[in-house]
Amino acid sequence: MANSLSSPLYERLEHKNTMHKVMEFIILFLLLSLLVYRLHSFSNHGFAWLVAFLCELWFTLYWVITISNKWSFVEYKTYPDRLLQRVAEHELPPVDMFVTTADSELEPPIITINTVLSLLAVDYPTDKLACYVSDDGCSPLTFYSLVEAFAKLWVPFCKKYNVQVRAPFRYFNNDAISSSKNSGEFKQEWKTMKDEYMQLNRKIEDAVGKSIPFYLSEDFSPFSNIECNNHPTIIKVVLDKEEGHSNGLPRLVYISREKRPKHPHHSKAGAMNVLTRVSGLMTNAPFMLNVDCDMFANNPTVVLHAMCILLGSNENQNEIAFAQFPQIFYDGLKDDPFGNQMAVIWKYMGHGIQGIQGVFYAGTGCFHRRQVIYGLSPNNVKFGERNLEKADGKLGNQELLKTFGNSKELTKSAADALRGETKCPSMLLKSIEAAAYQVASCEYEYGTNWGRKVGWMYGSTTEDILTGLSIHNRGWKSIICTPDQPAFLGCTPTGGPASMTQQKRWATGLLEVLLSKNCPIFGTVFAHLQFRQCLAYLWIFTWGLRSIPETCYAALPAYSIITNTHIFPKGQELAYYIPIALFVTTNMYNISQYIESGLSIRAWWNNQKMGRITTMSAWLFGVFGIVLKLSGISETVFEVTKKDQSSSTEKGTEEEEAGRFTFDKSPMFVPPTTVLLLHLTALASALFGLQPPAHDGVGSGRLEVAGSVCLVLCLWPFLKGLFGSGKYGIPLSTIFKSAGLTLMFCTLCRS
């Protein structure tokens, strides 16, 4: 026992990855060699050569940043059993859990309910937990679903039988009950739980498309005659502990903040700040977990794993701001046909950046310190002692009022949190309710530091990355926690439009940060952001900008074939083998990472295809969106991604259909369709001898044709879409626009 008490709560494991580093430097050498060749041959070539040089210069710089990001590969292994041996259950710190949803149609309530039930049932003292659900769509259906949920039955059942998967839809989907290992009592209770869940499903389905019967309870009266973007605050305590009684359940609170047409609501960041303020009044836990409505707790000990990181040592409490769990998806389609499961990025980039100053905040599956969200810096941990000496709940501290607003109750709870006091606010229920409505109003933040210095940061549709950057700017570190059993599982968008919408939002939001005062370069020069961490942020913030050189480079082989010029070294030159070696080495390197991550070569190829498609569509339009914003023509909009409870529960033909790329009339599909038509035109001109005479007898060669063929293969879903129908076919309007652009490009090439 003594040994276990002295053992660390986590271990830091460093990996050298020598072979990966060798291959990375070989690729860098080949890129530099190609640049040197371009420079030596400049005088003999024209504009296309310059474009190729600039694109390859971008690729080289981006690769240098990639090497830096992956260099310090670090993993953390947590030991929750040691935590329970060291700390008694009643001494564990309280945790407030936040669930956010914004649209009951795109995010069906049954998904939210499963996430909430999985959180309520985690292995942690129930009196230390509170769950707050933010409904930005102000949907009576969401509230109705929470009220009807069978938490009072589900939570005791999970803990009594140590159920490992505590989201009902996943648990009952497995349908695995062993007659030999399970008692008759368990089977009876299991059947009862399944009946309750199926009944809940039916109630929600019956309520969809109908008005909720408000007369059933006065709790529903606030939802009558309201609009989703124009309504007062609604706060309802769905589950609570009565004085002197314990129902074995955490507190569950429904919140729909006030919205008015003329007041900015700052999308998810605004919702998170309201949750932070309301929870600060009701429970004021020192740690806060936030998850999206589709990201259920898959590991019942997830909170204990996070506490191992955040309570690991005194040094941790002065350095580690948040513990981030990777985004992993359930029922993902085989071989990741839409390239959005990001398993390899999380493994190599996430753990590599972790070895610098810490992984990015991903917006879900993350445990935060309330003190950090309230603006505390690691080199100023005694902030509370210095600035809060006279702020014992009185209005004597003007700095707190300016920072947190004019709510006396919130100011008092913020002062307690900054001092590290974990006691629950000692206010009467009516006082808490009145204060909660005040801090959830749309005018409360005016004149305060919410969204600027405290809370979730405003100014980007990717509020998660911006908030994480502001935390790292103050000198804090972060850790990615990867228990053997994934902590959270979510659903990933399928089809073309949903995937592109999500990627466009990311590209737009990231560029908003890059081109603002929050640029990470300023964080390194004027704040406490480490240089390599700055490079890591530049790697992700320039996702959108990558679309420009990649789209230009994608057009060069077609240009070369149509004009019968060459952009790659000729066969008689020694440099001819540089792009070949670069192509082979880069793909071998990438394939090795996929295989080491337990993925197939088909998954690698799907991600290569989607990488090209995403760059030329969603990311390119993210750049257009920023240009329109900077020119004052339009503002960026937070677009909610459609969520489905299961993406591949069907087998055979239906699963294959689910993996097919789908289209709509979005203009995002015009650029990749244009590039495809351009390369088909170029290959046809080469095949049928329609190229003009080569200048100086040196025309396009095998490398240009190979590059064009590779791009056609990468755009294979669009090639199938040209001949498809319905949602699997590219709309005629998109084809006509792309054909017009292709004709224009070919005309300019020949002029």
N, C-alpha and C positions, 0 to 999 in steps of 0.2 A: 504493500500500500504506500509506503513511504517513497518507494521508487516511482510509482505512478503519479504521486503528488508533485514530485520534482521534475517529472518528464514534461517537455514542452507540449503545448496544445496543437502545434503544427510544426512541420519540417519544411525547410526551403531546399529544394533539389535543383541543382544546376546541371545542365546538359551541354556538352561541348559541341556535339553535332559536327564533327570535323569534316566528314565527307560532304555535308551540305555546304559548309563554308568554302571548301575547295572548289566545288562546282559553281558557287556564286562568284568566286573570283575569276574562274575561267570565262564565265559569261561576261563579266565586266571587262576582261582583257579583250574579248572578241568585239564587244561594243566599241571600246576605245580604238581598236584596230580599224574598224569600219569608219569611224570618224576621221582617223588619220588619212585613210585612203580617200575619203571625200575631199578633205582639205588639199591633198596633193593633186587631185584631178579637177579642181574647181575651174581652172582656166579653159578647159576643153568642153564644158557643159553649160547648160542654161538654167532657167528658172526652176525646172523640176528637180535638178540636182540640189539646188539651194533648199527647196522644200524638204527633200529627203534628208539633207544634213540637219536641218532644224528639228525635224521630227525625231531623228535618231539621237540628237543631242538631248532632247527631252527624255527619251527612253533611257538614256545612260544616267542622267541625273536622277530619274525616278528609281532606277535600279540601285544606285548608291544609297538612296534613302531606304530602300527595301532591305539591303544588306545590313544597314545600321539597325533597323527595326528587329531583324531576326537574330542579331548577333548574340544577345544575352538571354538565351532560352532558360527560363526559370519556371518550375512548378512548385506548388504548395500542397502538402498532404496534411489534412486535418484529422484530429482524433477527438471526436465528440465524447467518447467513453471517458477519456481523461478529464474532460471538462466536468462531467457529472460526478466524478470521484473527487474533484477538487472543490466544486461549488455545490452547495445544497440547492435543491430546486427552488426553495423560497428566496434564495439569494440571487437567482438569475435575473438579469435586467429585463424590464418590460420592453416589448416591441410593438410598434404600431404598424399595421399592414395596410397598404393602399392598393386598391384595384380601380383602374380607370376604364370607362367605356364612354363612347361618344355618339353612337348611332345604333338603335335597337334593330334596324334592318340589316345594316352591314355587319353588326356584331350582335348576333342573336342572343337574347337573355339566357338561354339554356347554357351557352358557353360561359357566360359570366358566373352563373350559379355554380357550375362545376368548379371553376377557379376558386370561388369563395368557400365552397364546402371543403375543398382540399386544403385551403389555408387554415380554416377553423379547426381542422382535425390533425394538424401537425403535432409532433411529439415535443411539447413544450407546455409548461404550466399554463392552464387556461386563464388564470387570473392575471397572467403577465402579458396576455395578448389582447389586441383590439383590432378589428377589421373595419376599414372605412371604404365604402364604395362610392366613387364619384361618377355620377351619370350626367354627362354634359349634353345629352339629348333630352333630358327631363322626360323620360319615357315612363308613363304609368305601368307599362308592361314590365319594365325592369324592376320597379319597386314591387309590383305584384308578385313577380317571380321570387324575389328575396323573402317576401312575407310567407309565401307558400312552401319555401324550401324546407326540407325535413332535417335540418341541422340537429335538432334535439335528439333525433334517433341515429343519424349517421355518425356524428362525432363519437358518442360512447361505443358504437359498434366497431368503429375503426380501432379504437384504443383497446377495447376488450380483446379483440382477436389479432391485434398487431397487423392490421391490413397494410400492405406496403404501397399499393396504388390507391390514393384516397380521393381521386376524382371519380365520381360514380360512373360516368359514361365509359371511362377506360376500364374500371374495375369489372363492370358487368359485361363489357365487350369480350373480355377474356373467357367468361363463362366456364371457368375451371374450378370445379368442386370435386375433390377426391373423396369417394365414399369410404375409403379405408382410413384416411387421416383425419377427417373432420367429424365431429360429433353430431348427433341428431339436433342438439340445441343450436349449433352453429348453422346447420342447413336450414332450420326453421327461420332463424333470424336473417339469414342471407336472403331467403325467399321474401321475407317481409320487407327488407331493404330494397330489393329489386322492384317489388310491387309499388313501394312508395315512390321510387324514382320514375317508374313508368307512368304512375298517376300524375306526378309533377310534369312530366313531358306532355301528357294529354291536356292538363290544365293550361299550360303555356300555349300549346298549339290551338286550343279552343279560344284562347284570349286574343290570338293574333288576328288582326283585321276587325276586331270588335272593340267597342268602348268598354273599358274596365267598369264593372258595376260599383260605382263610387258609394252607393248607398250601403254596401256591405260593411263599411267602416268609415268613420270620420277621418281616418288616416289618408284616405284617397281623395278627400275633398279638395286639397290644394292642387290636384292635377286637372280639375275641371276647367274648361275654357282657357287653356294656356297654349302658348306657342313655344316651340323648342328654343327659339332664339330671343324670346321676349317674355320673361317670367320672373317672379320673385324667388328668393331662396327657399328651398325645401330641405329640411333636415329631419330625418326620422330615425329614432333608435329602434331597430328591428329586434335585437336581442340585447338584454342587459341583465346584470345581476341585481336581484332585489336585496335590500339591506337585511343581513343576517341569514341569507340563503345562498346556496351555490348550486347552479344548474349544470355545472361542469362545462360551460360554453364561454368562449370569449365574447366580448361585446361586439355587436355588429351594427354599424351606422350607415344609413343611406344619405347621400348629400347630392343635391343638385343646386349648384351656385346660381346666384342671380345673374341674368343676362338681359341686356337692353341693347337695341339696335345701334345706338350712338356711342356705346362704350366698348372699347377694345377688350376682348376676353382672353387673348394670348393663347388660345388653343390648349394643348395639353399642359404646357408650363403653368398657365393660369389655374387650371384645375388642380395641379399638384400643390400649388401655393395655398389654395383654399383648404385642401386636405391637411396640409401642414399646420395651418392656423387653427382649424377646428379641432384637430387631434391634440394640438398644444393646449387647448382649453379643457378638453375632456379627459385625456390620459397623460399627455406630455411625456411619452416614453423616450428614453435617450437614443433609441435606435428605431429606424424606420425602413420598412421594406416596401418597394413599389413594384408592381407587376401589371402588365397589360391584361385585359379581361380574358384573353385566350391562353395565358401562360400559367397553367396550373402547377401546384406543388407536386412533383413526382417522387420526391424523396422525403419521407416523413420527418427526418432529422435535419432538414435543411437549415432551420434556425440555429441549431446547435453547431453545425458546421460553420456558419457565419460568425457565431460568437467565439469560436476557436480563433478566428482571425482577429476579430475586433477586440477581444479580451486577452489575446495571447500574452502580452507583457506590457509593462509600463511604457516601454519604447513604442509599442504598437499604438497605444492610445495617444501618443504624441505625434505619430507619423501617418498611420493608416486612416484614411478618410472613409473609404467604402470598400465593401467586399462585393465584387461582381461575379455572378454566375453566368456561364456561357449560354447563348441562345441555342437550344436544341429543339428539334421539331419531331412531333409524333406522326406516325402514318405517312412519313415522307415518301413520295413516289420513288420507285426504284431508280437508282443511278442519277437522281437529282436532275430531271430533264429541264428544269427552269433555272438551274444554277443559283438558287437563292437559299440553300441550306448552310452555306458558309462554314462547313466543318473544318476545312483546311486552313482558312483564314483565322478561325478561333484558335486552332492548335498552334500554328507557327507564328503568325503575327501577334496574336493575343499574348502568348507566353513569352515571345521575344520582347514586346513592349513592356511587359511586366518586369523584366529585368532592368528597365531604365527607371522611370518614375511611377509607372503603373499603367494598367490597362485602361482604355476609355470607358466612360460610363455609357452603357448601351440602352438606357431608358426603361429597362424591365429586368426583373430578377436581380435586383441590387439592394443591399443593406447599407443605409447611410447612418452616420452619426448626426443627431439633431443639432448638436453644437456646430458642426461643420456647415450644415445647411443654413444655420443662423449667422454664418460669416466668420466663425472662429478660425484663426490661423495657427499652425503648429508651433511657430516661434513666438506665439502670444497666448499660450494655453492659460496663463494667469490673467487673461482679459477680464474674466469674471471678478477676480479679486481686486483689480485695479479700477474698473469702471462701474462695477455693480455693488460697491460697498454700501452705497446709500439707496440702492434700488430694491428694497425689501417689500415690493408690492405697492409702494407709494409712487406718486407722479413726480418724484424729485429728480429723476434722471431724464433730461430732455433728449439725450442722445438715443436712448431706447425708444422714446416716443417717435422721434424722427425716423428711426430705422423700422420699427415694427408697427407703427400706426397708433391711433389714439384710443385703443381699447385698453382700459386699465387692467382687465383680466388677462389679456394676451401679453401685455408688457410684463406682468408679474410672472406668468408661466415662462416667458422667454428668459427673464432674469434667472429663474430657477434652473432652466436648462443650461444656460451658459455657465452657471456655477457648478454644474454637474450633479444637481440634486434630482433624484429620480422619483420623488414622491408625487403621487397623483394630486392634481389641483383640488384644494379643499373648498369648493364652492357649492352652494345650493344648486339643485338641478335647474331651477328657473333662472338663476343668474347665469349658469353655463349656457342654457338655451338662448337667452337674450344676447349674450356676448357672441355666441356662435353665429347667429343670424347677422350680427353686425360685421364680423370679420369675413363673412362669405358674400357680402354685398359687392356690387360691381364698382362702387365708388370708394371702397375702403382703402385701396392701395395708393390713391392719389396723394402725392406729397411724401410718400414713404420710400424706403429702399428695396421694397419687394420687387423681384425681377431684375434688379440692378446690382445689389450687393448682398442680398440675402434671398434664400429660397431658390427656386428654379429660375434660370435666367431667361429673359425675353430678348427677342431680336432675331430669332431663327426658327424655322419649322423643325429643325433638329435640335430641340431644346436639351436633349440628353447630352450630346457631345459638347454643346456650349456650356452647360452646367458643370460637366466634368472638367472642362478646360479651366473654368474659373476657379475650381477647387485646386487643380494642379498648379495654377498660377500663384496660389497662396503658399505653395511649398508642400502641400499634402501629397501622400503617395496612395496607391490603390493596389488591390490584389484580386486576381481572378482565382476563384475557388472551384475546383473540379472534382467533386466526390465521385466514387466509382459508379454509384447509381445517380444518373442525372438529376440535378436539383429541381429544375423546371422544364416542362415540355410545352411547346406552343404549336400553333398551326401556321404553315407557311402559305403565302398566296400562290395560286395555281393559274395557269393560262397566261396569255400574253398581256392583256390589258391590266390585270391586277398587279402582276410583277412589275410592269413598266411604271405604273402609278407610284408604287412604293419606291422604286429606284429614282424616279424623277424628284419625289419629295426629298429624298436623302441628298441628291446632288444639289438641289436648290438650297436647302438649308445649310449644307456644308459651305457652299460658296458665299452665302450670306455672312457667315462668320469670318471666312477668309478675307473678305473685302470690307471688313468693318474694323472698328477700334479694338475688337476682341481678337484680332489676328494673333496667332501664337508667337509670331516674331516679336511683337511688343511684349508678350509675356516673358520672353527670354531676356530682352533688353532691360525692361523696367520692373519686372516682378521676379518670381522665383521658379520659373519654368526652366528645367534643364534643357541644354542645347539639343541633345538627342531626342528628348521628349518633344521638343518643338518640331524636329524633323518628322517624328511619328505623326504628329497632328497635321503637318503639311502633307504627308502621304495620303491621309484620308480626306482632308479638305480640298485637295486638288482632283478628287474623283471626277467632278464635272469638267474641269479643264482638260482632263485626259481625252475627252471626246474630240477636241479640235485636232491635235496631232494624229490621233489614231484614225479619224475619218479622212484626213488629208492623205495619210500614208496608205490607207486602204484604196484610195482612188488612183495612186501613182502607177501600179502595174497596168491598170486599164488604160490610163493616159499613155503609158509607154508603148503598149501594143497598138493602140489606135493611131498614134503618130509615128510608129515604127522607130522609136528611139529607145535607148536603154537607160535604166536608173540603177542597175546592179552591175558589178564587175563582169567583164566578158570572159569567155572560156579560156582564152589564151593568157589571161592574167592570173598571177598567183593569188591575188585578192578574191578571185572567183570562189574560193573555198571558205572565205570568211562567213558570208551569210548562210552557207550550207551548214557549217559547223555550229554557228549560232542557233540556227533553227533546231538542229538535232540535239544539241546540249541543253537548250532551254526546255524543250519538251521532255527529254529524259529526266531532267531535274524535277519538273512539275509532276510527271507521272510517278516518280519515286515518292513524292510527298503524299499523293493520293493513296498509293498502295500502303505506305506506312500508317496512314490514317484509317486503314481498313476499308477503303473505297475501291471501286473498280476502275479499269481503264475507260470504260464507257462513261462513268461519272466524270472523269477528267475531260473527256471529249465534249460532253454536254456542257460543262462549265466553260470550256474554251469557246464553244459556239455562243453561249449566252453572254459571255464576256464581250464578244464583238458586237452582238446585237444590242446589248444594253448600252454600250459606249456610243453607238451610232444613233440611238433613239432617245432613251430616257435621260441619259446624262447630257446629251447635246441639247435637249429641250430644257434641261435644268439651267444650262448656260443662257439660253434664250430668255428664260424667265427672269434671271438676274439682270440681264441687259434691259429688259422692259421695266423692271423695278427701279434700277438706277436712273433710267431716263424719265421716270415719273409717269409712265404710261399705265402701269398696273402694279398691283401688290401681289406678293406670293400668298398662296392659300394652302392651309393644312388640309390635305386630302386623306380621309380615313380609308384604310385598306379593308376590303371585304374579307371576312373571316368565316371559314367553314369548320364545323366540328371535326370532320374527318375528310381527308383528301384521297384516301386510297383503301377504304375498307372493302371495296369490291375487288374481285379478282378477274384474271383473264382479260377478255376483250374490254370490259368497262375500265379496268385499270390502265390499259393501253390508251383508251380514249382520253382518260384524265390527263395523260402525259403529253397529249398533242398540243401544239402551240395554237392559240386562238387569237383572232384579230377583231378589231372594231374600226370605226371611222376616225380614230384619233390620228392627228397629224404626226404623232411620234413614229408611226410606221412608214412615213414617207422616205426619210433618209436611208434606212437599210434597204428598202425596196428599190430606191434609186441606185444605190451601190450595186445591188444584185443585177439589175438590168444593164448597168454600165459594164460590168464584167462579162455578162452574157454577150453583149454587143462586141466587146473587145475580142473575146474568144472566137466568135463567129467571123469577125473580120480577119483574124489570123488563119482560121481554118479554110476560109474560102478565098484567101489571097486578095483581100480588099484593102490591104495596107498600102500607104504611099511608099515611094522609093526611100530607102534609108539614107540619111544624111552621112556623107563620107563613107558609105558602105557599111556602117555599123548600126544595125537596127536592134529591135527587141530580140531577146533570146529566150533560152529555156527557163532562166530564173524568173523572168517577168511572167511567163506563161504559168509556171508553177505557183507563183504568188497569186495570180488571178484564180487558178483552180482552187487553191486553199480557201480563198475568200468565198467562192461559190459554195464550197462544202460547209463553211462556217455559217452561211446564210441559208442552209438547206431548209429550215422550217419556212422561210419566205419563198423558196423555190416551190415547195409543195403548196404553199398558200396561193401561188399564182394560178394553180389548177384546182384548188379546193373550192368548196361551196359552204354557204352558211357561215357559222362562226369560225370555221377552219379555213376559210378562203379570204384572201385580201380583198377588201371592197374595191369595186371598179373605180370609184373616185380616187382612191389612193394610187391605183395602178396608173390612171391617166395622168395624175400629177407627177408621178415618178417618171413616166415615159416622157413627159414634156421636159423635165429637168435633164433626163439622159440625152435627149435630142439636142438640147441647148449646150450641154457639155461637149458632145461630139462635134457640134458645129464650131464651138470655140477652139477645140483642139486642132481642127483642120484649117482654121482661118489664119 
